[in-house]
Amino acid sequence: MEIAGQSWNILCWDGSLHGEAAAVMDACEKAVALAPENGEFRDSRGIARALTGDKQGAIEDFQAFIESTNWEEGKKQRQGWIDALKAGKNPFTEEEIEELLR
């Protein structure tokens, strides 16, 4: 039985935002491997990467998301995350994570 990329992506997103980014990284990688051009999958993996200390990988994933979407608010938010990561800051504060979980 094959597990769909979207299922891996949901596990990646939810696990990362619930404090288990390292544990779900394999799911994130599987989602992206199944659909490398899917900006949503790259976005989820970017969060996991940022939360596990892979700042450069996170920046690359968020940039891929920005290039794949027309959602202006999402682009601005991800650019803010990129800017914070480049400045050595963690954009995923408790408040930011709570907002993403909504």
Backbone hydrogen bonds, N-H to C=O, Kabsch-Sander energy under -0.5 kcal/mol:
donor,donor_aa,acceptor,acceptor_aa,energy
7,S,4,A,-0.5
8,W,4,A,-1.8
9,N,5,G,-2.6
10,I,6,Q,-2.4
11,L,7,S,-2.0
12,C,8,W,-2.4
13,W,9,N,-3.0
14,D,10,I,-2.7
15,G,11,L,-2.4
16,S,12,C,-2.3
17,L,13,W,-2.3
18,H,14,D,-1.1
19,G,16,S,-1.4
20,E,15,G,-2.9
24,V,20,E,-1.7
25,M,21,A,-0.6
25,M,22,A,-0.7
27,A,24,V,-0.5
28,C,24,V,-1.9
29,E,25,M,-2.5
30,K,26,D,-2.2
31,A,27,A,-2.2
32,V,28,C,-2.2
33,A,29,E,-2.4
34,L,30,K,-1.8
35,A,31,A,-1.3
38,N,35,A,-2.1
39,G,37,E,-0.8
42,R,38,N,-2.0
43,D,39,G,-2.3
44,S,40,E,-2.3
45,R,41,F,-2.3
46,G,42,R,-2.3
47,I,43,D,-1.8
48,A,44,S,-2.1
49,R,45,R,-3.1
50,A,46,G,-2.7
51,L,47,I,-2.6
52,T,48,A,-1.1
52,T,49,R,-0.5
53,G,50,A,-1.2
54,D,49,R,-2.6
55,K,53,G,-1.6
58,A,54,D,-2.2
59,I,55,K,-2.6
60,E,56,Q,-2.3
61,D,57,G,-2.2
62,F,58,A,-2.9
63,Q,59,I,-2.4
64,A,60,E,-2.1
65,F,61,D,-2.1
66,I,62,F,-2.5
67,E,63,Q,-2.2
68,S,64,A,-0.9
68,S,65,F,-1.0
69,T,65,F,-0.8
69,T,66,I,-0.8
72,E,70,N,-1.1
75,K,71,W,-2.1
76,K,72,E,-2.3
77,Q,73,E,-2.3
78,R,74,G,-2.6
79,Q,75,K,-2.4
80,G,76,K,-2.0
81,W,77,Q,-1.9
82,I,78,R,-2.6
83,D,79,Q,-2.7
84,A,80,G,-2.3
85,L,81,W,-2.7
86,K,82,I,-2.6
87,A,83,D,-1.4
88,G,85,L,-1.5
89,K,84,A,-3.0
93,T,91,P,-1.5
97,I,93,T,-2.5
98,E,94,E,-2.2
99,E,95,E,-2.1
100,L,96,E,-2.2
101,L,97,I,-1.7
102,R,98,E,-0.5
102,R,99,E,-1.1
